[in-house]
Amino acid sequence: MAVLILVKKVLRTFRHIERRFIMACGDNGGCGGCASSSGCGTQQPVDLTVKTNDRSHVKKVIGIVSGKGGVGKSLVTSLMAVSQSRKGKSVGILDGDITGPSIPKVFGLKDKVRSDDGKLMYPIVSKNGVKVMSVNLLLDDESDPVLWRGPVVGNVVKQFFSDTVWGDVDYLFVDMPPGTGDVAMTVFQSLPLDGIIVVTSPQDLVSMIVEKAVKMADMMQVPIIGVVENFAYFHCPDNGKDYKIFGESHIDEVLKKYNLLLLGRLPIDPKVAELCDAGEIETITTTNLESVGLPE
């Protein structure tokens, strides 16, 4: 039922956006169907940024992004939330990875999202007070696949932001859709991001993809807070040595090229994986991200 309500709201959002584009131009056909759109002088910029509802007061929205999947973006999102929560901040997580949501499992959340009026939704709150909204908290079975196309996925993320009763939140971390395609672009354009954190891993190929994410943020005029390198090394408990399982890091080249700040290097730690699988990420001893400074 909750999924049906959400999909209906997404379809209404599509129609609303179409009307706004048409209103921005005197041509009733809208810019998308106009053969002269590239040279049109009557087009006006349209603000597509979505707003929270009147029962939500979010101070800062921080996006956690990556140029590709599989680099630990959701883990970094969770660790950032845990770090800020331990500092006494009110924290929320918007799980924007709609087709591959993992935040609820990491925090051990089993309850389903509820709605009193069929319009606004209440996030599920973790043991230590982190508010979470994720598509897996709407599904009857968390293993059910979400077979939605890009435009629908992008609008679901927007609905999560605007139609969730976040209450008072200091930091809302958005686990962004992976990649630099249309879904990620929709989120960049639609959510009022105060900054992003880019997640990467040591491989040369990943560093190249990180550059794509950095350039995308620059094009969208979103500030980059810094970069977190995941899977940086493995610390052997037997001999105390660090081993670079994925080879030498190439991130320093990207940092220097774009004048970016390295926020932290996270090790490969089987204990962290165990905590995530058990839904006990909030019991982690150290996040290795405690010193990260965020915009106030």
C-alpha positions in Angstrom: 0.0 0.0 0.0 2.8 2.4 0.9 4.6 1.7 -2.4 1.4 2.3 -4.3 0.9 5.7 -2.6 4.5 6.6 -3.4 4.2 5.7 -7.1 1.0 7.7 -7.5 2.8 10.7 -5.9 5.7 10.3 -8.3 3.4 10.3 -11.3 1.8 13.5 -10.0 5.3 15.0 -9.7 6.0 14.2 -13.4 2.9 16.1 -14.4 3.8 19.0 -12.2 7.3 19.3 -13.6 5.9 19.2 -17.1 3.6 22.1 -16.4 6.5 24.1 -14.9 8.6 23.6 -18.0 5.7 24.7 -20.2 5.1 27.8 -18.1 8.7 28.8 -18.5 8.2 29.3 -22.2 5.4 30.9 -24.2 5.3 27.8 -26.4 2.6 25.4 -25.1 4.6 22.5 -26.5 7.3 23.1 -23.9 11.1 23.4 -24.5 11.6 19.6 -24.9 9.5 19.5 -28.0 10.7 22.7 -29.5 13.0 22.5 -32.5 14.4 26.0 -31.7 15.1 25.4 -28.0 18.8 25.7 -28.5 18.6 29.2 -29.7 15.5 30.3 -27.9 15.7 33.7 -26.2 12.5 33.3 -24.2 13.5 30.4 -22.0 13.7 31.2 -18.3 15.6 29.2 -15.7 13.3 27.0 -13.7 14.1 26.2 -10.1 13.5 22.5 -9.7 14.8 22.2 -6.2 12.4 20.4 -4.0 11.5 21.7 -0.5 10.9 19.8 2.7 7.4 19.8 4.3 6.4 22.2 7.1 7.1 19.4 9.7 10.7 19.1 8.7 13.6 21.4 9.5 16.8 20.1 7.8 19.8 22.4 8.4 22.4 20.8 6.0 22.1 18.2 3.3 25.2 16.2 2.5 25.4 13.9 -0.5 27.7 10.8 -0.4 28.6 10.0 -4.0 30.7 7.8 -6.2 31.4 7.5 -9.9 30.5 3.8 -9.8 29.0 1.2 -7.5 30.9 -1.2 -5.2 33.2 1.3 -3.5 31.5 1.4 -0.1 29.4 4.5 -0.5 26.6 3.2 1.7 29.2 2.2 4.4 30.7 5.7 4.4 27.2 7.2 4.6 26.5 5.0 7.6 29.8 5.8 9.3 29.3 9.6 8.7 25.9 9.4 10.3 27.2 7.4 13.3 30.1 9.9 13.8 27.9 12.9 13.8 25.3 11.2 16.0 28.0 10.6 18.6 28.9 14.3 18.5 25.4 15.0 19.6 24.0 16.0 16.2 20.5 15.1 15.0 21.1 12.9 12.0 19.0 11.5 9.1 19.9 9.2 6.2 18.0 9.3 2.9 18.8 6.1 1.1 18.9 7.3 -2.5 20.3 4.0 -3.8 16.8 2.9 -4.7 17.6 -0.2 -6.7 20.3 -1.4 -4.3 19.3 -0.2 -0.8 21.5 -1.4 2.1 21.1 1.2 4.8 18.3 -0.5 6.7 20.2 -3.7 7.0 23.4 -2.0 8.2 21.4 -0.3 11.0 19.3 -3.4 11.7 16.0 -1.8 10.9 13.0 -4.1 10.4 9.9 -1.8 10.9 8.0 -0.5 8.0 7.4 3.2 7.2 4.0 4.5 8.2 1.8 7.4 7.1 -1.0 8.9 9.1 -2.6 10.8 6.2 -1.5 9.0 3.1 0.7 11.9 2.2 3.6 12.3 4.6 5.8 9.4 5.7 7.6 8.9 9.0 11.3 7.6 8.9 12.3 4.6 10.9 14.6 5.5 13.8 17.7 3.5 14.8 18.7 2.5 18.3 20.8 5.6 18.7 18.4 8.0 17.0 19.4 8.0 13.3 16.4 8.6 11.2 16.3 6.5 8.0 14.1 6.6 4.9 14.7 3.8 2.4 12.6 1.9 -0.2 13.4 -1.3 1.6 11.3 0.1 4.5 8.3 0.2 2.2 8.5 -3.2 0.7 6.7 -6.2 2.1 9.8 -8.3 1.4 13.2 -6.6 1.5 14.5 -9.0 -1.1 11.9 -7.9 -3.7 13.7 -6.2 -6.6 12.8 -2.6 -7.5 12.3 -2.7 -11.3 11.9 1.1 -11.9 13.4 3.1 -14.7 15.7 6.1 -14.1 13.1 8.9 -14.2 10.9 7.1 -11.6 13.9 6.3 -9.4 15.0 10.0 -9.4 11.5 11.2 -8.5 11.2 8.6 -5.7 14.4 10.1 -4.1 12.8 13.6 -4.4 9.6 12.3 -2.7 11.7 10.8 0.1 13.1 14.2 0.7 10.0 16.3 0.5 7.4 13.9 1.9 9.2 12.5 4.9 8.6 14.0 8.3 12.3 14.5 9.2 11.6 16.8 12.2 14.6 18.8 13.3 17.8 17.4 11.7 21.3 18.9 11.8 22.6 16.7 9.0 20.7 14.7 6.4 23.1 12.4 4.6 22.0 11.3 1.2 23.3 7.9 0.0 23.3 9.0 -3.6 22.5 6.7 -6.6 25.9 5.4 -8.0 27.3 6.7 -11.2 26.9 10.0 -13.1 23.8 9.1 -15.1 20.4 10.6 -15.3 19.3 9.5 -11.8 22.4 11.1 -10.1 21.9 14.2 -12.2 18.3 14.5 -11.1 19.3 14.3 -7.5 22.0 16.9 -8.0 19.5 19.3 -9.6 16.6 18.6 -7.2 18.0 18.3 -3.7 19.4 21.4 -1.9 22.9 19.9 -1.4 25.2 21.9 0.8 28.1 19.7 -0.2 29.2 16.2 -1.3 31.7 13.6 -0.1 33.2 11.5 -2.9 33.9 7.9 -2.1 36.6 6.0 -4.0 39.0 3.0 -3.8 42.7 2.7 -4.7 42.4 1.3 -8.3 43.5 3.4 -11.2 40.3 2.8 -13.0 38.2 4.0 -10.0 40.3 7.2 -9.8 39.4 8.0 -13.4 35.7 7.5 -12.5 36.1 9.7 -9.5 37.2 12.5 -11.8 33.9 12.1 -13.6 32.0 12.6 -10.3 34.1 15.6 -9.4 33.5 17.2 -12.8 29.8 16.5 -12.5 29.7 18.2 -9.1 31.6 21.2 -10.5 29.1 21.4 -13.4 26.2 21.3 -11.0 27.9 24.0 -8.8 27.8 21.7 -5.7 30.7 22.1 -3.2 33.0 19.1 -2.6 33.7 18.6 1.1 36.4 16.0 0.4 37.2 12.5 -0.6 37.1 9.2 1.4 39.3 6.3 0.1 37.7 3.0 1.1 39.5 -0.4 0.9 42.8 1.5 1.3 44.7 -1.3 3.0 44.4 -4.4 5.2 46.0 -4.3 8.6 47.2 -7.8 9.6 46.5 -8.5 13.2 49.3 -11.1 13.3 52.3 -9.1 12.2 51.0 -5.6 12.5 51.8 -4.7 8.9 49.6 -3.0 6.4 49.0 -4.6 3.0 47.6 -2.7 0.0 45.3 -5.4 -1.4 44.1 -3.4 -4.3 47.6 -2.0 -5.2 49.0 1.5 -4.8 46.6 4.3 -4.4 46.2 6.9 -7.2 43.9 9.2 -5.3 46.7 11.7 -4.5 46.9 12.6 -8.2 43.2 13.4 -8.2 43.4 15.4 -5.0 46.2 17.5 -6.3 44.7 18.0 -9.7 41.4 19.3 -8.3 42.6 20.8 -5.0 40.5 18.4 -2.9 40.8 17.4 0.7 41.4 13.8 1.8 38.9 13.1 4.6 40.1 9.6 5.5 41.5 6.3 4.3 39.4 3.3 5.5 40.9 -0.1 5.9 39.5 -3.4 4.8 38.2 -4.7 8.1 36.3 -8.0 8.4 34.9 -6.8 11.8 33.1 -3.9 10.1 31.6 -6.3 7.6 30.4 -8.5 10.4 28.8 -5.4 12.2 27.0 -4.4 8.9 25.7 -7.9 8.4 24.4 -8.0 12.0 22.8 -4.6 11.7 25.1 -3.3 14.5 27.0 -0.5 12.7 26.3 1.9 15.6 28.4 -0.3 18.0 31.6 0.2 15.9 34.6 1.3 18.0 35.8 3.9 15.6 34.5 5.1 12.3 37.9 6.6 11.2 35.9 9.6 10.2 35.5 11.4 13.5 37.7 14.3 12.5 35.8 15.1 9.3 34.6 18.7 9.4 31.2 19.5 7.9 29.5 22.8 7.0 27.7 24.2 10.0 
